[in-house]
Amino acid sequence: MKILLTGANGQVGFECQCSLALIGEVIALDRQGLDLTDQTEIERVIQQHKPDIIVNAAAYTAVDKAEQQTELAYSINATAPQIMAEQAKLLNIPLIHYSTDYVFNGQGQKPWSEQDPTNPINVYGQTKLAGEQAIQASGCNYVILRTSWVYGARGQNFLNTMQRLATTLEQLSVVDDQIGTPTWSRHIADATAQIIGQAKSSQNPHQFWRQNSGVYHLTASGKTSWHGFTRAIFDNMEQQGTTTAMLKAIPTSEYPTPAKRPLYSCMNNQKLADTFGIRLLDWQASLALVLFSINK
């Protein structure tokens, strides 16, 4: 099996390089290997490699910058997935694509299901939703995995930022009224590998993808706030003997950002469990594994 992976140096893409290598040959492309703003280049690369599946882990993820760089965000998050989906349709291969909790407006207290209406409140969410819709309209076989609050042991993410600030500031204020589920990038990659593996071992892979095409929510279980996530990180650092900054809980109103954030981002993962038998660990258990790998 030949797997074309985009966004190879991103949080999910990097982990996918490892997880998917057990299934087939991974053609891993970063932004130097594939310019996602060049539609012709996307078509050329896909036709050149003729993969058995495309895994699109590339995205424009600078939520606040997207408010000004709207055209660039749409190009990467909407137009590029559209081209990939159209090529997947031509080659009769499936496309796996990652999306976000930001397609919802965050108003409510019940975990979002795949059937709930989307209503993004910032440009980033709008571009990701446009990407989803373009893939669905293409007619290709696809699996869209919506995830949230992605972090890992490497790269620029909330975990690494909080660990750095813990030792450089005397006090750190973190919002406590945005609720969601931190999700480890490695578990996203592992779940992706499981889905592809199930298709590969099925009697009719094409039928597998056709029957199971759709949108799925893929996050860890449980919920917390950004403050609660930070508190868990700090507690681990203190257990390791590191002195951390004083932590203060604040409302979103005291931390204004260019892009609005949804207040409630928890997602219902039951469809993923029912279809593929996949259910991720509680976020605290996942965080413990990540921190253990960093501390050992």
C-alpha positions in Angstrom: 0.0 0.0 0.0 1.3 3.5 -0.9 0.1 6.2 1.4 0.5 9.9 0.4 0.9 12.0 3.6 0.8 15.8 3.6 1.7 18.0 6.5 4.5 15.5 7.5 6.2 17.9 9.9 3.0 19.0 11.7 1.9 17.5 15.0 -0.4 14.9 13.5 1.6 14.4 10.4 4.8 13.6 12.2 3.1 11.0 14.3 1.4 9.6 11.2 4.8 9.0 9.6 5.5 6.5 12.4 2.0 4.9 12.8 1.3 4.5 9.1 4.8 3.0 8.3 3.5 -0.2 9.8 0.8 -0.4 7.1 2.5 0.6 3.9 5.0 2.8 2.1 4.5 6.4 3.4 5.3 9.2 0.9 5.7 12.0 3.5 5.5 15.6 2.2 6.1 18.8 4.1 5.5 22.3 2.9 8.8 22.2 1.0 7.7 19.0 -0.8 4.2 20.2 -1.6 3.0 23.8 -1.9 -0.6 23.6 -0.9 -1.3 27.0 -2.3 -0.5 25.7 -5.8 -3.4 23.8 -7.2 -1.5 22.5 -10.2 1.3 21.3 -8.0 -1.1 19.3 -5.9 -2.6 17.6 -8.9 0.9 16.9 -10.4 2.2 15.3 -7.2 -0.8 13.1 -6.7 -0.8 12.0 -10.3 3.0 11.4 -10.1 2.8 9.1 -7.1 -0.6 7.5 -7.7 -1.1 6.5 -4.1 -3.6 4.0 -2.8 -4.8 6.5 -0.2 -4.3 10.2 0.7 -3.9 11.3 4.3 -4.1 15.1 4.5 -2.6 16.2 7.8 -1.7 19.6 6.5 -3.6 22.7 7.6 -3.4 26.4 8.3 -3.8 26.4 12.1 -2.8 30.0 13.1 -6.3 30.8 14.5 -5.7 34.5 15.2 -3.7 35.2 12.1 -6.4 33.7 10.0 -8.6 36.7 10.7 -6.2 38.8 8.6 -4.7 36.0 6.3 -8.1 34.9 5.2 -7.2 34.1 1.6 -4.2 32.0 2.6 -6.2 30.1 5.2 -8.9 29.3 2.7 -6.3 28.2 0.1 -4.8 25.7 2.5 -7.8 24.6 4.5 -10.5 24.6 1.8 -9.1 24.7 -1.8 -6.3 22.3 -1.2 -8.5 19.5 0.3 -10.9 20.1 -2.6 -8.2 19.4 -5.1 -7.1 16.3 -3.2 -10.6 15.0 -3.1 -11.1 15.6 -6.8 -7.9 13.7 -7.5 -8.9 10.9 -5.1 -12.2 10.6 -7.0 -10.3 10.4 -10.3 -8.0 7.7 -9.0 -10.8 5.9 -7.1 -8.9 6.1 -3.8 -10.0 7.2 -0.4 -9.0 10.5 1.4 -8.6 10.9 5.1 -8.8 14.5 6.3 -8.6 16.1 9.7 -10.9 18.8 10.8 -11.8 20.6 14.1 -14.2 21.4 16.9 -14.1 25.0 15.7 -16.7 24.2 13.0 -19.2 24.6 15.9 -20.1 27.8 17.7 -19.4 26.5 21.2 -22.8 27.4 22.6 -24.2 24.6 24.7 -23.3 22.0 27.3 -23.8 18.7 25.4 -21.0 17.0 23.5 -21.3 17.8 19.8 -22.4 15.0 17.5 -21.7 14.7 13.8 -25.4 15.5 13.1 -25.3 18.8 15.0 -25.5 21.9 12.8 -22.2 23.7 12.2 -21.8 27.4 12.8 -18.1 28.5 13.1 -17.5 31.8 14.8 -14.0 32.6 13.4 -12.3 32.5 10.0 -10.2 29.4 10.9 -13.4 27.4 11.6 -15.1 28.7 8.5 -12.1 27.6 6.3 -12.1 24.1 7.9 -15.8 23.7 7.4 -15.4 24.8 3.8 -12.8 22.1 3.4 -15.2 19.5 4.8 -17.9 20.6 2.4 -15.6 20.5 -0.6 -14.6 16.9 0.2 -18.1 15.8 0.7 -19.2 17.4 -2.6 -16.4 15.8 -4.6 -17.9 12.3 -4.7 -14.8 10.6 -3.4 -14.7 8.1 -0.6 -13.5 9.9 2.5 -13.2 9.9 6.3 -13.1 13.3 7.9 -11.8 13.1 11.5 -12.8 16.1 13.6 -10.5 16.5 16.6 -9.7 19.1 19.2 -7.1 20.7 21.4 -4.3 18.8 19.8 -0.9 18.6 21.6 2.1 16.4 21.7 5.7 16.0 22.9 7.2 18.0 20.0 6.4 21.2 18.1 4.5 24.3 19.0 1.5 23.4 21.1 -0.2 24.2 24.4 1.7 21.6 26.4 5.2 22.8 25.4 4.2 26.5 25.7 2.9 26.0 29.2 6.0 24.1 30.2 8.2 26.9 29.0 6.1 29.7 30.6 5.9 27.7 33.9 9.6 28.4 34.6 9.9 31.9 33.0 7.0 33.7 34.6 6.0 34.3 38.3 2.3 34.2 37.6 0.4 32.8 34.6 -3.3 33.6 33.9 -5.2 31.0 31.9 -8.9 31.0 30.8 -11.2 28.7 32.8 -14.5 29.0 30.9 -13.5 27.4 27.6 -14.2 23.6 27.9 -12.9 20.9 25.7 -10.8 17.8 25.5 -7.0 17.8 25.0 -6.1 15.1 22.4 -2.7 13.6 21.9 -1.4 13.8 18.3 0.0 10.2 18.5 -3.4 8.8 19.4 -4.9 10.6 16.4 -2.3 9.0 14.2 -2.8 5.6 15.8 -6.5 5.8 15.2 -5.9 6.7 11.6 -3.7 3.7 11.2 -6.3 1.4 12.7 -9.0 2.7 10.2 -6.7 2.1 7.3 -5.6 -1.3 8.6 -9.3 -2.3 8.9 -9.9 -1.3 5.3 -6.7 -3.1 4.1 -7.7 -6.4 5.8 -11.3 -6.3 4.7 -12.5 -8.6 1.9 -13.4 -5.6 -0.2 -11.5 -2.4 0.7 -13.4 -0.2 -1.9 -16.7 -1.3 -0.4 -15.3 -0.6 3.1 -14.5 3.0 2.2 -17.7 3.5 0.4 -19.8 2.2 3.3 -17.9 4.0 6.0 -17.4 7.4 4.2 -18.4 10.2 6.5 -17.5 12.6 9.3 -16.3 11.2 12.6 -15.4 12.8 15.9 -12.0 11.7 17.3 -11.0 13.1 20.6 -9.8 11.8 24.0 -12.6 11.2 26.5 -13.4 13.5 29.5 -13.3 17.3 29.6 -11.4 20.2 31.2 -10.7 23.8 30.7 -7.4 25.4 29.5 -6.8 26.2 33.1 -7.4 22.6 34.2 -5.2 21.4 31.4 -2.4 23.8 32.6 -2.9 22.7 36.2 -2.4 19.1 35.3 0.8 20.0 33.4 2.1 22.1 36.3 1.3 19.3 38.9 3.4 16.9 36.9 6.3 19.4 36.7 6.2 20.0 40.4 6.2 16.2 41.0 9.4 16.2 39.0 10.9 18.8 41.3 10.4 21.9 39.1 9.1 25.1 40.6 6.3 26.5 38.5 4.6 29.9 38.2 1.5 30.8 40.2 -1.6 29.8 38.2 -4.6 32.1 38.0 -8.0 31.2 36.5 -9.6 34.0 34.4 -12.6 34.3 32.1 -12.3 34.6 28.4 -13.4 38.2 28.7 -10.1 39.0 30.4 -8.0 37.4 27.6 -9.2 39.0 24.3 -7.9 37.5 21.1 -8.4 38.6 17.4 -10.4 35.4 16.8 -13.3 34.3 19.0 -13.0 30.9 20.6 -15.9 28.5 21.2 -16.7 28.1 24.9 -17.8 24.5 24.7 -15.8 22.1 22.4 -16.4 18.6 23.8 -17.4 16.1 21.1 -19.3 12.9 21.1 -17.1 10.0 19.8 -19.8 7.3 19.8 -20.0 7.0 16.0 -16.3 6.4 15.7 -16.6 3.6 18.4 -19.6 2.0 16.7 -18.1 2.1 13.2 -14.4 1.3 13.8 -14.3 0.1 17.4 -12.0 2.9 18.3 -12.2 4.8 21.6 -9.4 7.0 22.9 -8.2 7.2 26.5 -9.3 9.8 29.0 -7.3 13.0 28.4 -5.6 12.8 31.8 -4.3 9.3 31.1 -3.0 10.4 27.7 -1.3 13.4 29.2 0.4 11.1 31.7 1.8 9.0 28.9 3.1 12.0 27.0 4.7 13.5 30.1 6.3 10.2 31.0 7.9 10.0 27.5 9.2 13.5 28.0 10.5 13.0 31.6 12.1 9.6 31.2 
